[in-house]
Amino acid sequence: MSSPEPAPAPRARPVPAPPPALDSPALDSPALDSPDLAPPELGLRQNWYQFSLFTVITLLIGMTIGVERVALPPLARDAFGITSVLYTVSFISAFGAVKSVMNLVSGRLSDRRGRKAMLLAGWGFAVPFVVLIIFAQAWWWVVVANLFLGASQALTWTMSVTAKIDLVGPVNRGLAVGIDESAGYVGTGLGGLAAGLLVAAYGLRPAPYLLALAVVAAGALVTAGLARETLPWARAEAAGHRGPRTTQARVPKLRQLAAYMSWHDRSMLAVCQAGLFNKFADSLVAAFFPLYFLHKGLSLPVIGLLVGVYAWVWGLGQVASGALADRIGRKTPVTAGTFLIGVGIVVIAAGSTRGLWFAGAIVMGIGMALAYPNLITAVGDTAHPAWRGGALGVYRLWRDGGYALGPLVLGVVAALAGIDAALWAAAAIMTASGLILLLLLRETDPDRRTTRPRWEQNPELVGL
């Protein structure tokens, strides 16, 4: 197809006319912003305002989950008299089970109906979570509330990061994802610290959850009033995407896309398993650390600070990590980060002083900063823009499945051998995951990879 004529005025380059293959519902949906309103131009600088708005949205999403991480585990013991570690951490499994499935659904729907609608639906799911926790009369109410929170987090965070990738295009993709995840986990740290202070001052309920409700309301207002639909930017990138003509902008069936991401492409297999076990480590922090450090005699505000330090190092470090991956590639930071998470857990498990525990949390945060955003970026590198949302949904299905499996696996270990044993088991799992990355992951950065994505070499793997 011939290139469009350049615009006569010094304005942003118009979106090229889509090729005939662009007949997907994703590109014809009336819910999308009209490109005539402001012709999309890819780039972080060109889209700084919308990118900034989505960064604020991500910070608010992180604050919502941060409140739960500190305020909820003690609620099991103090409000409901639950002493079983496995039963206490069941709320994380419920959260992860729904979040992983909804990641898949939201990613697929966003390729067809746009990112903004999914974001708004996600904020809506957060309201029942808050209400159920405030009025819970039994622990199963809390578990049900976390089903709503899982759906909310899947819809909001998946769409927020996808929107940023849409806006910037292939250049500085690592930096964009790093900024997104940085904002989210800085928000998680802020939410956790605020929750710890509110619990110390006003009790376990309702104060921290009223804060969460205010955050949800702010996020919904920013999304509805200021944020724009970003699927037209993905369409602009798809129109100029290099690759076999037969694969341009066609959307694979979900079954084929899931199979491709899960085992047909060895690099994506390595990425998916790393995401899965990454969440084993994060669920250790969310569900086990409050219980572990309560047993060690720390107060809730100090536990909130410790969890906050982990989240802040993770969050702030992701900006540098994403920029680093744009310079040296994805494999090195992803693999090194996975090993460092295991090292941090070992420092905490072997330590007996507050200084060592904080040092271990910092090392874990550095590892997360190196691995977490660049796993997402590796998927963005590999997927075609027309089905990027679906590919990210499959990856996040695997990744957040770790929230469902991690607390169960580690909870069984803790029930049989104690929480200390659960920490050592998590460290061993992260080491094994790092070895798999070392052996299977090929570089995905478009400027540094030696082979193109396997779907471009064998389009039939995704049904193209």
C-alpha positions, 0 to 999 in steps of 0.5 A, spaced: 500 500 500 502 506 498 504 511 503 499 517 504 501 524 502 504 528 507 500 533 511 501 540 508 500 544 515 506 543 520 501 539 525 501 532 527 502 526 522 495 524 520 493 516 521 495 512 515 489 509 511 488 502 514 489 497 509 483 492 507 485 487 512 483 492 517 476 490 518 476 487 525 471 490 530 476 493 534 477 498 529 470 500 527 467 500 534 463 507 534 465 507 542 472 510 539 474 517 539 474 519 532 481 520 529 479 526 526 479 530 532 486 529 533 490 525 528 494 520 533 502 521 533 506 516 536 511 518 542 512 519 549 513 527 548 507 528 543 502 525 547 505 527 554 498 530 557 494 523 556 500 519 558 501 523 564 493 522 566 494 515 565 500 515 570 496 518 575 490 513 574 495 508 575 498 511 581 491 511 584 490 503 582 496 502 586 493 505 592 487 501 592 491 495 592 496 498 597 490 499 602 489 492 602 496 489 603 497 492 610 490 493 613 487 486 611 491 480 614 490 483 621 483 483 620 482 476 620 485 475 627 483 481 630 476 481 627 474 474 626 479 470 630 482 466 624 489 463 626 490 459 620 495 461 615 492 458 609 485 460 611 488 467 612 491 468 605 485 465 602 483 472 600 489 473 595 488 466 592 480 469 590 483 475 588 488 472 583 483 467 580 479 472 578 484 477 576 488 472 572 481 470 568 479 478 567 486 480 565 484 475 559 477 477 558 479 485 558 485 484 554 481 481 548 475 486 549 479 492 549 482 490 542 475 490 540 471 495 544 477 500 546 481 501 553 477 506 556 470 502 557 474 497 560 477 502 565 471 505 567 468 498 568 474 496 573 473 502 577 465 500 578 468 493 580 472 496 586 466 499 590 463 493 592 470 491 594 470 497 599 463 496 601 463 488 603 470 489 607 467 495 611 460 491 613 463 484 613 460 479 618 464 473 617 471 472 613 467 469 607 465 476 606 472 478 605 474 473 600 468 475 596 470 482 596 476 480 593 473 477 587 471 484 586 477 487 587 481 482 582 476 484 577 477 491 578 485 491 578 485 486 572 480 491 568 484 498 570 491 496 571 491 492 564 488 497 561 492 503 564 499 500 561 496 498 555 494 505 553 501 507 555 504 502 550 499 505 545 501 512 546 508 511 545 509 506 540 515 502 539 520 507 541 521 508 548 516 502 550 521 500 556 521 507 559 513 507 558 512 501 561 517 502 567 513 509 568 507 505 568 509 500 573 513 505 577 507 509 578 503 503 580 507 501 586 509 508 588 501 508 589 501 501 592 507 503 597 503 510 599 496 506 600 500 501 604 503 506 609 497 510 609 493 504 611 498 503 617 497 510 619 490 509 619 489 503 622 494 505 628 489 511 629 482 509 628 482 501 627 482 496 622 475 498 619 472 503 616 478 508 616 483 505 611 477 503 606 474 509 606 480 512 603 480 506 598 473 509 596 475 516 595 481 513 591 476 509 587 472 515 586 478 520 584 480 515 579 473 514 576 473 521 575 479 522 571 478 516 567 471 519 565 472 526 564 479 527 561 482 520 559 482 519 551 481 512 548 488 510 545 486 504 540 486 509 535 494 510 536 494 502 536 491 503 529 496 508 527 502 503 529 498 497 526 498 501 519 505 502 519 507 495 522 513 491 518 512 484 517 509 479 512 503 482 509 498 476 510 499 477 518 497 485 518 492 487 523 489 480 523 486 478 530 488 471 532 482 467 535 483 467 543 485 459 543 490 460 538 493 466 541 493 463 548 497 456 545 502 461 542 504 465 548 504 459 553 508 454 549 509 455 541 514 461 542 519 459 547 521 466 549 513 467 551 513 461 555 519 463 559 516 470 560 509 467 562 512 462 567 517 468 570 510 472 571 507 466 574 512 465 579 514 473 580 507 473 583 509 467 588 514 472 591 509 478 591 503 474 594 509 472 600 509 480 601 502 481 601 499 475 605 505 472 609 509 478 611 504 482 615 503 475 619 511 474 619 513 480 622 507 481 627 510 474 630 517 478 630 514 483 634 514 489 629 508 494 629 503 495 624 506 502 622 513 499 622 510 493 617 507 498 613 513 502 612 517 495 610 512 493 605 512 500 603 519 501 602 519 494 598 514 497 593 517 504 593 524 501 591 520 497 586 516 502 583 521 508 583 526 503 580 522 501 574 523 508 570 530 506 570 529 499 569 525 500 563 530 506 560 536 501 561 532 495 557 531 500 551 539 501 551 541 493 553 535 489 551 530 485 556 533 479 557 539 481 562 534 485 567 529 480 567 533 474 568 538 478 573 531 481 577 528 474 578 535 472 581 535 478 586 528 477 588 530 470 591 536 473 594 532 478 597 527 473 600 533 469 603 536 475 606 529 476 610 528 469 612 536 468 614 535 475 618 534 477 625 534 484 625 530 490 623 536 492 619 536 486 615 529 485 614 529 492 611 535 490 606 532 484 604 526 488 602 530 493 598 533 487 594 527 484 593 524 491 590 530 492 586 529 485 583 522 486 582 524 493 578 528 490 573 524 484 572 517 486 572 516 492 567 520 488 562 516 482 562 511 486 560 515 490 555 517 483 552 510 481 550 509 488 547 515 487 543 513 480 540 505 482 539 502 485 533 499 492 535 492 489 532 492 483 538 497 486 543 491 487 548 490 480 547 497 478 548 498 482 554 491 479 557 494 472 556 501 474 559 497 477 565 493 471 566 499 467 567 502 472 571 496 473 576 495 466 576 501 466 581 496 470 586 491 464 586 497 459 586 502 462 590 498 463 597 495 456 596 502 453 595 506 457 600 500 457 605 501 449 605 508 449 606 507 454 612 501 450 615 506 444 615 513 447 616 512 454 619 512 461 615 519 461 615 519 455 611 514 458 606 520 464 605 525 459 603 520 455 598 519 462 595 526 463 594 528 456 591 522 457 586 525 464 584 532 461 583 528 456 578 525 461 575 531 465 573 534 459 570 528 458 566 529 465 563 537 464 562 536 458 558 529 459 554 528 467 553 531 470 547 532 477 546 525 481 544 528 488 543 526 490 536 533 493 535 537 487 538 534 481 537 537 476 532 530 473 530 524 475 529 518 473 533 516 466 531 509 468 529 512 472 523 516 466 521 510 461 522 503 465 521 499 459 522 501 458 529 496 464 531 492 462 525 494 467 520 
